[in-house]
């Protein structure tokens, strides 16, 4: 084979490789609103600024053990500090104005929520959704949370941080909150052209895992995808199985919601409106036009016997009571052996 032919083949091979690589890069998903997520580098660069407040969404106990230097705690996990005893938002927004102002968050403050692991990931997204509902346009989540911070080679601190008080005034964006009345209209077929995402597990959706008086799902729900299935996956070294991580990846998220129309109003729900705040953040990242979180979710809906339910299953009180009695008997026997 002549040298000129060899070089032509080589050139064609290089061109083909470049075209394939380019196609792969072009096919990679990107966030429509990437600024909603921040990196450890961005946090480190800005945390010392007066107009930045970084919130550790874990318990105070975990915060004291070690947190991002300069970050604050709300005294409780974010989903508890920012909601009432029934896991619903405070309807009196003045309570949020007092809480946020007290910890140094004003209307011009960049607020970053971060989590410790999968367990507290939705604490960070609860904080994100609530501030967006209150009309704050400078709220972010640290992608990967504390794990990302550590892997970036950054240290932790145990020093309690207290910011100077600020002034926060709410400017509620009502569309980001979906009331049960809207969901009822959808269930009854009276509100059309609205997409509904059930962020619970498949077992909850099918009524096999019942966490209210009734199990099942809201009629006319568009999509069921567990919040854990929308996260970046990683192989567990011990089990060898793939599992979710506390990181958001645009390729994974866009793939899970590919069947939805980003131009339509889209509402997410779960059991208590907690896991669905992660879905809300993901919808915002993807650029959905009018996303919302149904705060009351299945805990309220499934306990109303006159609401329409698809795949309806009833909670087996008799079966559960029997199991409780059996456990009590076993416990008494164990105590008698002591």
N, C-alpha and C positions, 0 to 999 in steps of 0.2 A: 504493500500500500504506500503510495507516495506521501511525502510530507505535507503537501498542500491539502490532500484529501483528509489526512489525519487531523489537521488543524480545523478544517471545515466541520468535521464530525464533533470535535471538541467544542467548537464555537456553538454549534447547534445544541449540544448538551448543556452548556452553560446558560444559553438563552432559555431553554426549556425549564431549567432549574429556577431561574429568576422569575419566569412567568408563574410557575407553581407556587413559589414562595410568596410572590406578590399577591396571587389569588388568595393564599391562606391569610395573609395579613389583612387584605381587604375584607375577608369574610369574618374576621375577628369582631366580636360585638364590642360596642363602646357605650358608656353611660351617656345619656342625653344631658344629665345634670351632675357631672362628676364632682363639682364643688361641695356636694352634700356629704361626701366622704373625705376624710383627711388622713394623711400618713403620719407616722411617728416623727418624721423630719419636720413636717409642718407644725405639729404640736410643739416640738422642742424649740422651734424658731420663734413661735408666737406666745407661748404660755406666760412669759414674763411681762407681756404688754398689758396695759391697763384696760384695754378694750377686748381682752380675751379671758374667758372663764372656762376651765376644763373640769367637768364633773365626773367623779368616780361613782358609778351606779351600783356598786356593791354595798354590802352591809357596812356599818361603821366598824365592826369588828375586823372585817377583812381590810378595810381602808387603813386602819391603824397598823396592821401587820406590814404593810408596804404598798405604796401607791406612786403614781407618776408625780415627781416633784412639782409642787405648785398647784396641784389639783385639789379640789374641795370635795367634801362629802355633804349630802343632804341629811345625814343622820340616820337614814334608813336606805334600803334598796330603793331605787328610783320609782319602781312601780308601786311601792307603798307610800313613799313620801309625796308623790304627786297625784295620788288617787284616794278615794274614800275607802271605808272598811268593806264596801261591797265590790271593790275593784273597778269602780267607775270614776270618771273625772268629776271634779268639783264643778257644779253648775254655776256657782257663784265665782266668777273669774277674779273677783277682788282678792280671793284667797291666794291665787297664783301671783297676783301682783305683789302681795305682801311677802310670800315665800321667795320669789325670785329677786325682788329688790333687796331683801335682807342678806342674801348670799352674794350680792355684788353684780347681779345681772340687770343691765339696763337695756333700753331699746336699741342701742348702738353696739351692744356687746356681742362678740362672736362666742357662741356657746358650743363646746364640744362634749358630747357624752361618750363615755367609754365603759366597756364591760370587762369582766375577768375571764369568762369562758362561755361555753354554750348556755349554761344555766342562767347567766345574767345578761346574755346578749339582748333579750327582749326587754330588759330593764332600760337599756340604752335607747332602744327604739321607742319605748313608751315615752321617754323624755323627749325624743325627737318629734314624735307626732303631736304631743301636747303643746310644745312650743310653736310648732307650725300652725296648729289649731288656733293658738292665741295670736297668730299673725306675725310671729317673729321670723324675719327673713335672713337671719345669720346663725342658723343652727346646723350642726354637723355631727357626724358619728365617726369615731376613730376606727377605721377598718382593721379588724383583727384584734382590737382592744389591747389589753395588757400583754397578751402573747406577742403581738406585733411590736409593741414597745420594747419588750425584752429582747426579741430576736434582732432588733436594730442595734443592740449593744448598749441600751440605755439602762441606767440604774433606777432603783426605787428609793423612796424616802418614807419615813414613819412620822415625820413632823406634821402636826395638825395645821391646816391652812385656813385662814379666815380673811375674806376679802372685805374691803370697805363697802358699805351699803350703797346701792344705786337706786335709780327710779325706773321701774318697769310699768308700762301702761299697755294693757291688752288691746288688740285690734282684731277681734275674733273673725276667722274665716269660716263661716258656718258650713260651707260645702265640704270641709274636711272631716266633718262629723256626720255620721249617718244615724238618724234616730230609728227606733224600732218601727215607728209608723211608716217610714219610707220602705223598710224591709217588708212590712205587711202588704203594702201596695204592690211590691214586686211579686211576692208570693201569691197574691190573688190575681195577678195578671193585669193589674190596673196601671202599673208603671212599666213601660216597655223601653227597650233600647238602653237598658242599664245592665252592666256586667257585674256579676257577684262571684267572688272567690271565697271558697271555704278553705281556710288555712289549717284545719284540723287534720288529724290522721285519717287514713282510710277507714279504720275500725270505728272511729267516732262518726264519720260521715255515713257509714252503712248502718249505724245503730247498734253495733256490736259492743262498743264501749260507750255506755250511757252515763252522762255526768249531769243530768237534769232529770225531771220527772219522765221526760220522753227522749228517745234517741231518734236520729235521722238527720235530715237536712232541710234547709229552706227550699220550698218549691221554686223552680226557675233559676236555681243556682247554676252559674255558667261553668265553673271549674272547681274541682277539688284537688288541691296539691298541698301536702304537708309542708309547713314552714321549714322543716329540717331538710326536705328534699330540694329546696331552693338555694342551699348553701354550697360553698366549695367543698368537695369531697377529698378525703385523704385515707390512705390505707393504714389500718391499725397494725402496729408492729407485732402485737401479741396474737391477735386473732387472724390477721391477714386479710380482713374484710374492709371494704370501703365504708367510710362513715363521714358524717357532716363535721365541718369545722366552723369556727366562729368568724369566718371571712366571707365577704360578698364578692362574687365573680360575675362580671357582666355576661359572659358566655353561658354560664349555668342559669342565671336568672332569666335572661332573654329567651333561652330555650324553653323554660318552664311556662312562660307566659306568651309564647309565640302565637298561639291561637286567638289571642285577644286583640281587640281594636284599641289602639292607644288614644284614639280620638273620642272615645266614649267614656261616660262617667263609669267608674269602676269602684266597687265597694268590697272591702275585705272583712271577714269575720272569723272568729274561732269560738272558744268556750267563754272567755272573759274579756275578749277584746285586747288581749296581750300579745299573743303570737301574731295576730293580724297586724300589729303595728310594724312588725318586720316587713310584712307584705306591703304595707303602705309605703315604707321607705323605699322598697324595691320598685314600686310603681312610680314613685317620684324620680328615682334615679333613671328609670327608663323613659321618662318624659310623658307619662300618661296625663291626659288633659285635665281630668277632674277626679283624682283618687280620693277615697275616704275610708275611714275606719268605723265599723259598727261597734261602738263601745260596749253596749249591753250584751251583744252576741248571744250564743246559745244558752248560757246560764239563765237568762231572762226568758228568751223565746221558748226554749224547750220545756219551761215550767208553767207555761200558760196553756191549759188544756183546750182552749178554743182557737188557738192559732193553727193554721194549716201546716202539716209536716209531710214531707216526702220520705218514703222508706221508714215509716213510723214504727218504733219499738218502744215498749213501756218498761220503765225501771222495775226490776224484779225485787220489790221490797221483801217479800216472803223469803226468797232465796238468800238475800243478803242477811236478813235477820237470823236465818238458820245457821249461816256460816259464822256469824258473830257469837251465837250461843255455843257453837262447837268450839270456837277459839277460847271462850270464857271457861268452858269445862277443862280444856287442855291446860289453861293457865292455872286453874285451881289445883290440878293434879301436880303440876310442876312445883307450885308453891308448897304443897303438902309434903313433897319429897325433901325439901330443904331442912 
